[in-house]
Amino acid sequence: MQYFKENLKNKPTLFLVIGIIVLIIGIPAGIYGLTLNGGASLGGVLILVGVVAFMPFLAIDRILVKRIKPLKLSIFELILSVIVLLFYSSDNKKLVVDLTEYQSDYFVIVYNDGNLKNSKINWSFPFNKKVEYNSNSIIIPVEFQSKYRLDIETPKNWSGTRMNPDRINNIGLRIYTSGKTKLNRTEIDSLATMEIKTVGNTGNRCTSPK
């Protein structure tokens, strides 16, 4: 740690500051995570893997700082960090459905086959999208199923979440319910059919996503 203190005092860079934070917080957090039971211990493993994965960048930083001024190197590191973050964000785009204030005990996502009217879809920084729901469902383009990862912010009053996939008249659906709500196959099909009738029929004209 004395080595890092001397470097921080004499040749501080962005990656050095991050490295110190990673070591001080990451190692204790990772070790603590390993003491937990079940799947929770995986979090500790991931944290420690992240700490180890950052070490080569820190080593390269200390090598380069001998040839490049700390401020200039920090600017390069900041640009590199932004590029990596943007690349990661663009490759892990989310479709956010905010149901935190939602009151019903079920919610349906309908994948538009091209003949329904899409729900209003807004841009969310940096590459995500946020969907506005009406009543008990949203309608999104079927191609979003492969392009975006669904991020369902479940209602505060729900006890966990259950998801039942379904398909009615060749239209794909996802039916989300509270963990305490158990539906049989007939009930699931009934909900799906009702929502398809509610959002419109296959003669409706669809709108293009934003």
Backbone torsions as a table, in degrees:
resi	resn	phi	psi	omega
1	MET	NA	-31.4	177.7
2	GLN	-60.4	-36.5	178.4
3	TYR	-60.6	-44.5	-179.8
4	PHE	-66.7	-37.5	179.7
5	LYS	-64.1	-42.7	179.2
6	GLU	-65.9	-41.7	178.7
7	ASN	-66.2	-40.2	-179.8
8	LEU	-64.1	-33.8	-179.6
9	LYS	-76.9	-40.9	-173.2
10	ASN	-96.6	-39.1	-177.7
11	LYS	-136.3	66.4	-178.4
12	PRO	-73.8	137.3	174.8
13	THR	-137.4	167.3	-179.6
14	LEU	-58.8	-48.3	-177.0
15	PHE	-67.3	-30.2	177.9
16	LEU	-67.3	-43.8	178.5
17	VAL	-61.8	-45.6	178.5
18	ILE	-62.5	-41.1	-179.5
19	GLY	-60.9	-41.2	178.8
20	ILE	-64.4	-42.5	178.7
21	ILE	-63.2	-43.0	180.0
22	VAL	-60.3	-43.3	-178.6
23	LEU	-69.1	-44.9	-176.4
24	ILE	-67.4	-39.6	-177.1
25	ILE	-95.4	-43.0	-172.4
26	GLY	-66.0	-45.1	-176.7
27	ILE	-64.3	-50.1	177.8
28	PRO	-61.8	-40.2	-180.0
29	ALA	-65.2	-40.6	179.8
30	GLY	-66.3	-42.7	179.0
31	ILE	-64.5	-40.7	177.8
32	TYR	-62.8	-40.5	179.5
33	GLY	-60.9	-34.3	179.9
34	LEU	-66.8	-22.2	-179.2
35	THR	-81.4	-11.5	-178.7
36	LEU	-77.7	161.2	-177.3
37	ASN	-93.4	157.1	173.5
38	GLY	63.4	-145.3	-177.1
39	GLY	-66.6	-19.6	-179.5
40	ALA	-62.3	-29.1	-179.5
41	SER	-67.5	-21.4	178.5
42	LEU	-62.8	-32.2	177.6
43	GLY	-60.2	-40.0	177.8
44	GLY	-63.7	-40.4	178.6
45	VAL	-62.6	-44.6	-178.8
46	LEU	-63.5	-39.3	178.9
47	ILE	-63.3	-46.1	-179.8
48	LEU	-66.1	-36.1	176.0
49	VAL	-63.0	-40.6	177.8
50	GLY	-62.5	-39.9	178.0
51	VAL	-62.2	-48.3	-179.6
52	VAL	-63.2	-40.0	-178.2
53	ALA	-65.0	-27.0	-178.9
54	PHE	-81.9	-20.4	-175.5
55	MET	-58.2	-42.4	178.5
56	PRO	-60.2	-37.1	178.7
57	PHE	-65.1	-37.8	178.6
58	LEU	-67.0	-40.0	178.9
59	ALA	-64.6	-43.8	178.3
60	ILE	-62.5	-39.6	178.0
61	ASP	-58.5	-44.1	-179.0
62	ARG	-69.3	-28.0	177.2
63	ILE	-74.3	-45.3	-177.0
64	LEU	-68.8	-31.9	-176.7
65	VAL	-66.1	-15.0	176.3
66	LYS	-75.2	-19.4	-177.7
67	ARG	-115.2	-22.9	-177.5
68	ILE	-118.7	140.0	179.5
69	LYS	-61.8	141.1	-176.2
70	PRO	-52.5	-43.0	-178.6
71	LEU	-64.6	-45.5	179.8
72	LYS	-64.0	-41.5	178.9
73	LEU	-65.2	-38.4	179.0
74	SER	-63.6	-37.5	177.8
75	ILE	-64.8	-43.3	176.8
76	PHE	-60.8	-42.1	-179.1
77	GLU	-66.9	-36.4	177.7
78	LEU	-65.4	-45.0	178.6
79	ILE	-61.3	-43.8	179.0
80	LEU	-61.6	-42.0	-179.6
81	SER	-63.2	-42.2	179.5
82	VAL	-64.1	-42.3	179.6
83	ILE	-63.0	-45.0	179.3
84	VAL	-63.3	-42.3	179.9
85	LEU	-63.8	-42.4	179.2
86	LEU	-66.1	-40.3	178.9
87	PHE	-63.6	-44.0	179.3
88	TYR	-63.7	-42.7	-178.0
89	SER	-65.7	-39.9	-179.4
90	SER	-69.3	-25.5	-179.0
91	ASP	-91.2	-8.5	179.4
92	ASN	-130.2	52.3	-178.1
93	LYS	-68.4	142.4	-177.9
94	LYS	-117.4	145.4	170.5
95	LEU	-106.9	106.1	-171.9
96	VAL	-91.1	130.0	174.8
97	VAL	-121.3	106.0	-175.9
98	ASP	-88.2	104.8	-179.5
99	LEU	-112.3	19.3	-174.0
100	THR	-60.2	-31.7	179.9
101	GLU	-102.0	10.1	-177.5
102	TYR	-69.4	141.0	-173.4
103	GLN	-107.7	-25.1	-177.3
104	SER	-72.7	167.1	-178.0
105	ASP	-97.9	7.8	174.1
106	TYR	-150.6	157.9	178.9
107	PHE	-147.0	140.5	-175.3
108	VAL	-121.3	132.2	172.4
109	ILE	-105.9	123.2	-179.0
110	VAL	-108.2	128.2	177.5
111	TYR	-92.0	114.1	-175.1
112	ASN	-65.5	124.4	179.3
113	ASP	-85.0	3.2	179.3
114	GLY	112.3	-5.5	-175.8
115	ASN	-119.9	0.0	178.9
116	LEU	-104.3	170.1	178.8
117	LYS	-95.0	119.7	-177.6
118	ASN	-68.1	150.2	172.8
119	SER	-69.4	162.8	179.4
120	LYS	-69.7	126.5	-176.7
121	ILE	-119.3	121.4	-178.6
122	ASN	-107.8	153.7	176.6
123	TRP	-75.9	140.3	177.8
124	SER	-132.2	126.8	-174.3
125	PHE	-56.1	139.0	-6.7
126	PRO	-93.7	-33.4	-177.2
127	PHE	-125.3	6.6	-176.3
128	ASN	-85.7	171.4	174.2
129	LYS	-133.1	150.5	-180.0
130	LYS	-124.7	132.0	-174.7
131	VAL	-104.0	135.8	174.7
132	GLU	-94.0	128.1	-177.1
133	TYR	-98.5	152.5	173.4
134	ASN	-120.2	130.5	178.6
135	SER	57.9	-116.4	-173.2
136	ASN	-113.7	17.0	-175.1
137	SER	-157.0	166.7	168.5
138	ILE	-132.3	155.1	176.3
139	ILE	-120.8	122.9	-179.1
140	ILE	-128.1	152.6	179.1
141	PRO	-58.3	141.1	-176.7
142	VAL	-61.8	-28.4	-179.1
143	GLU	-70.3	-17.5	177.1
144	PHE	-66.2	-21.1	-178.5
145	GLN	-61.1	-32.1	-179.8
146	SER	-100.1	-21.5	-175.9
147	LYS	-88.9	-26.5	-174.8
148	TYR	-129.0	146.5	174.2
149	ARG	-92.2	125.3	-178.7
150	LEU	-68.9	129.2	176.8
151	ASP	-120.8	95.8	-177.6
152	ILE	-92.3	113.2	175.9
153	GLU	-88.8	97.5	-168.9
154	THR	-69.2	155.7	179.9
155	PRO	-59.3	147.7	-178.8
156	LYS	-63.2	-30.9	-175.7
157	ASN	-90.0	2.8	177.9
158	TRP	-82.1	144.7	175.8
159	SER	-101.4	87.9	-175.9
160	GLY	75.3	-171.0	-178.3
161	THR	-144.6	138.8	171.6
162	ARG	-118.5	142.0	177.5
163	MET	-125.5	125.2	179.4
164	ASN	-117.0	112.3	176.3
165	PRO	-74.1	149.8	179.3
166	ASP	-154.3	170.6	177.4
167	ARG	-150.1	123.7	179.1
168	ILE	-126.8	126.7	-179.6
169	ASN	52.1	42.1	179.4
170	ASN	65.8	17.3	176.9
171	ILE	-107.0	122.8	-178.8
172	GLY	-78.7	143.5	179.6
173	LEU	-139.4	159.1	168.0
174	ARG	-129.2	125.5	-179.0
175	ILE	-110.1	116.0	-179.6
176	TYR	-101.8	135.2	177.9
177	THR	-136.3	163.2	175.0
178	SER	-63.7	150.4	-178.7
179	GLY	-59.2	-24.2	-179.8
180	LYS	-87.8	-4.9	179.7
181	THR	-99.1	114.0	-179.3
182	LYS	-109.5	125.9	-178.9
183	LEU	-115.3	140.8	173.5
184	ASN	-88.4	176.3	-175.0
185	ARG	-59.6	-40.9	-179.3
186	THR	-64.5	-42.2	179.8
187	GLU	-66.6	-38.7	177.9
188	ILE	-63.0	-47.3	179.5
189	ASP	-63.0	-36.9	179.6
190	SER	-64.9	-44.3	177.4
191	LEU	-62.7	-44.6	-178.8
192	ALA	-60.5	-47.0	-179.7
193	THR	-62.0	-42.2	-179.4
194	MET	-62.6	-42.7	-178.7
195	GLU	-69.5	-37.4	176.9
196	ILE	-61.3	-42.2	178.7
197	LYS	-67.3	-33.8	-177.9
198	THR	-69.9	-45.7	-176.3
199	VAL	-75.2	-14.3	177.6
200	GLY	131.1	175.3	179.1
201	ASN	-106.3	175.2	-173.9
202	THR	-70.7	1.6	176.2
203	GLY	-92.3	-7.0	179.3
204	ASN	-67.9	146.2	177.1
205	ARG	-85.2	133.8	-177.2
206	CYS	-88.3	157.4	176.9
207	THR	-108.5	150.1	-178.4
208	SER	-77.7	140.7	178.2
209	PRO	-68.7	152.5	177.4
210	LYS	-77.8	NA	NA
